[in-house]
Every structure is written in C-alpha cells, then in structure tokens.
Amino acid sequence: MKKNTITLPKNQIMGEIATSERQITIYYNPESLIAEKTLAFAKAQGLAILEIDVIKNPLTGTQLAELAGRLHMEIKDLVDPEHDFFKNLSESSEFSSDDWIKMIRNNPEILKLIALQGDKTVIVLTPTDILKV
C-alpha cells in the first residue's frame, strides 16, 4: 500500500501551486461528503484553511501534474475510481497522462480530496488525514 504523505526537499523549486506553512490548502469537490466532513473537522480544530473548489476553479494540467509529482503518483492515481464517472469505462481501457488530465479537467468531480501545507501533500481519505500535513 502506498504511503499518501511525502516531504519534498526544502530547496526543490515548485511550479504553479503556491504553498504556505501557515495554512492548509484543500482541493475539494463541494458535492463530496468526505470533503464536507473534512472541512468541518479542520474548522473545528481551528486550522487555517484555504479552500479551492475544483468545480468552480478547475486545476490546470500543469497543476495536476505537479500534485501527482508531490505525491509521487501517476496522474491517474489522483482520481476516485469509485466515482460514477468510471462505471461507463471499460476496465481494460488504457489512458495516457494527457488523457487523464483531460478527463479531470472536463470532470473535476472525479478528483480525490487533496490537502497540502508547505512541503507536505496528502490524499485525504478520512477527515483526520488533514492532520498529516
């Protein structure tokens, strides 16, 4: 099982995604129950949060590639395979990274909940995962 937290070297140059040690940035789908619970948990904990609704503010291909890189994952690993979107796709379908970027850009609701703070990035599977950043 892949570990879902990574730490980047302090001197690594980052791309388009701005990070801060003072707040947690959460990329979320507002229709997601886990996102709703995670945001409520984070606020109850008094955490400084920057909320980015991926439906209203879709990520660019470069940002998606950067998030995947920060997590040491492929772009396809950023999507929720349980989402209804995938019910119509053949299990044997093979997609390139560019295909995955297009799918996420056209259907941002398939993106998993992602949080980052400073040099740490996590896929949030449960509300308490937010404490890993």
C-alpha positions in Angstrom: 0.0 0.0 0.0 1.3 3.4 -1.0 2.0 5.9 1.7 0.0 9.0 1.0 2.3 11.6 2.5 5.5 12.9 1.1 8.0 15.6 2.1 9.9 17.5 -0.6 13.4 18.9 -0.1 13.3 22.5 1.1 15.3 23.6 -1.9 13.1 22.0 -4.5 11.6 24.5 -6.9 7.9 24.2 -7.2 5.6 25.1 -10.1 2.3 26.8 -10.2 0.9 25.7 -6.9 1.7 28.1 -4.1 2.1 26.6 -0.6 2.3 28.1 2.9 3.4 26.8 6.2 0.7 28.9 7.8 -2.3 27.4 6.2 -3.6 24.2 4.7 -4.8 24.3 1.1 -7.6 21.9 0.3 -8.6 21.0 -3.3 -12.1 19.6 -3.0 -15.4 18.8 -4.7 -18.2 20.6 -2.8 -20.5 17.7 -3.5 -18.2 15.2 -1.8 -19.3 14.0 1.7 -15.7 13.4 2.7 -14.8 16.9 1.7 -17.7 18.3 3.7 -16.7 16.3 6.8 -13.0 17.2 6.4 -13.7 20.9 6.1 -15.9 20.8 9.1 -13.3 18.8 11.1 -10.5 21.2 10.1 -12.5 24.3 11.1 -13.4 22.7 14.4 -9.7 22.1 15.0 -9.1 25.8 14.3 -6.8 25.1 11.3 -6.2 27.9 8.9 -7.7 26.6 5.6 -7.6 27.8 2.0 -10.5 26.1 0.2 -10.2 25.6 -3.5 -13.4 24.3 -5.1 -12.2 22.3 -8.1 -15.6 22.6 -9.8 -15.5 26.4 -9.8 -11.7 26.6 -10.2 -10.6 23.6 -12.3 -6.9 22.8 -12.0 -4.6 23.2 -15.0 -2.8 20.2 -16.5 0.4 21.6 -15.0 -1.1 21.8 -11.6 -2.4 18.3 -11.8 1.0 17.0 -12.9 2.6 19.0 -10.0 0.2 17.5 -7.4 0.9 14.0 -8.8 4.6 14.7 -8.6 4.3 16.0 -5.0 2.6 12.7 -4.1 4.9 10.5 -6.1 1.9 9.2 -8.0 0.7 9.0 -11.6 -2.0 11.4 -12.6 -4.5 8.6 -12.9 -4.0 8.0 -9.1 -5.5 11.4 -8.4 -8.9 10.2 -9.4 -11.5 8.4 -7.3 -12.1 5.1 -9.1 -15.4 4.6 -7.2 -16.9 7.7 -8.8 -20.0 7.1 -11.1 -18.0 8.5 -14.0 -16.0 5.3 -14.2 -18.9 3.0 -14.4 -19.2 3.5 -18.1 -15.5 2.9 -18.8 -14.1 -0.5 -19.7 -11.8 -1.9 -17.1 -9.3 -2.7 -19.8 -9.1 0.9 -21.0 -5.6 2.3 -21.1 -5.2 6.1 -20.9 -2.2 8.3 -21.2 -1.3 11.0 -18.7 -2.7 13.6 -21.2 -6.0 11.6 -21.4 -6.2 11.6 -17.5 -5.6 15.3 -17.4 -8.4 15.9 -20.0 -10.8 13.7 -18.0 -10.1 15.5 -14.8 -10.3 18.9 -16.4 -13.6 18.0 -18.0 -14.9 16.2 -14.9 -13.3 17.8 -11.9 -15.6 16.0 -9.6 -13.6 12.8 -10.1 -10.5 14.3 -8.3 -9.7 12.9 -4.9 -9.6 15.3 -2.0 -6.1 16.7 -1.7 -4.5 18.8 1.0 -1.2 20.5 1.2 0.8 22.7 3.5 4.3 23.8 3.0 6.3 20.8 1.5 3.7 18.1 2.5 0.9 16.9 0.4 -1.7 14.2 1.2 -4.7 12.4 -0.3 -7.4 12.8 2.3 -9.4 9.6 2.7 -10.8 10.4 6.2 -11.3 13.8 7.9 -8.4 13.2 10.3 -6.0 12.7 7.4 -5.9 16.5 7.3 -3.7 16.4 10.4 -1.0 14.7 8.3 0.0 17.9 6.6 
